[in-house]
Amino acid sequence: MNKNPQGSFAISVRLANEDRSIGAEREAAGTGEDSLEVPANTALGVIQQFLRAGREDGPSVVLRFLSARRLRHPQHDTVVVLVEAVVRGRQIPLTGAASVSDGVERTSILAMLQATNAFVASSLV
């Protein structure tokens, strides 16, 4: 991630394993919502492409970003993302959460990875 002095930022996300490597880059204005939604959406796009390029014998999965929120408490600073997975016509809500330690942008990516972990793992087996 690269932050500009004006507050905007550019984010890069890449997933790779032995036989595939998929990445994306996005730029954002750096508003409060951008700091959560742009990185999470970028990660979700990469995850969706990664799943499409994976196993062909598994069920088709469509992932849709629903929301990202930052929850602040005196002892905790957490980002939570909500994603919907559609598998064989069934809508499955997924959530991911990560503690903010190295910026909310990176944390929203980690929360997205955590929310979609089971689908990514199943594409690797």
N, C-alpha and C positions, 0 to 999 in steps of 0.2 A: 504494500500500500504506500502511495506517495501523497502526502498532504501538501497543498499549496498555501502560501502565506495568506491568500484571500479567504481561506477556509474550505475551498473545494478540495476534492481528493480523487485519485484514480486507484482502482482496486483491481487486483489480478487474482484469479482463482484457477487452480489446476489440480486435477485428479489423475493419477497414473498408476498403472500396475505393469506387469510384464509385457502385455500385448496391446495396451491402449493408453493413450495420453490425451486428455481433453482439457482445454482451458478456455477462459474468457477474460476480457478486460472491460471495465466500465468506468465512466467518469460521473461524478455527482457534484451538486452544488455545495454540499456540506451542511444542509439544514438538519435539524434534529431527526426528522423522519428519514432523510437520505442516509444518515449515518447508520441506521438500522436496516432499512428496507433494501437499499441498493446492494450492499454486500450480500445480504441473505438471498435476494432474488438472483444475483449473479451466481452464487454458489448453487442454488436450486437449478438454474439453467444448465450448469456444468454437470450436476448430478443426473439430470434427466438425459442429457446426451450420453453420459457414461453408461447409464442403464440401457439405452437403446443400442449401444455398441457392444453390449455384453452378451450373455447367454441368450440364445435364440429359442431354447426349449422351455423357458419359463414364461409365466403370464406377463402380459403387457401391463405396464404400470405408468399411469399419468399422474404427475405431481403438480399441485397448484398451491402457490403461496397465498396464505390468508392474512397473516399479520405478524408483526414483530413489536414487542414492547420491552421497555427497560423498566425494571422494578428496583427501586432504590429503597433501602432501609438502612438505618445507621450501621448495622453490622453486615449487610449484604448489598451487593450491587450486581444484578443479574439481568441477562437478556433472555427472553423467552420468545420462541417462534412457533407459529401454528401453521401447519401444512395439511393439505388434503391429498390423500392418495386414492386414486380410483383404480381398482383391480377387479377385472371381470364384472364391471358395472357396480361394484360395491364401493361406497365412499367410506374411507377410513381416516379419521382424524389422527394426526401425528403432532407431537410436541417435542421440542428440544429446548434445553436450557444450558446456559454456561455463565460462569462468574466473570465479571468484567475485571481484567487485570492488565490487559495490554491494549486498551482502546475498545470502544463499543463496536467499531467496524469489524475488527477481527473476531470479536466475541459473537457477533451475529452470524458470522460464517461458521464458527464452531457449533453454535446452537443448531444451525441448519444441518450440519453434518450429523450431529447427535440425533436429530429428529428423523433423519432418513437412513441411519446406519444399517438397519435390518435389510432394507432393499438393496443397498450397495453391497453388503456382505453376501447376500444371496446371489448377486450377479457374478461374484468372484469364484463361487464353488462349482 
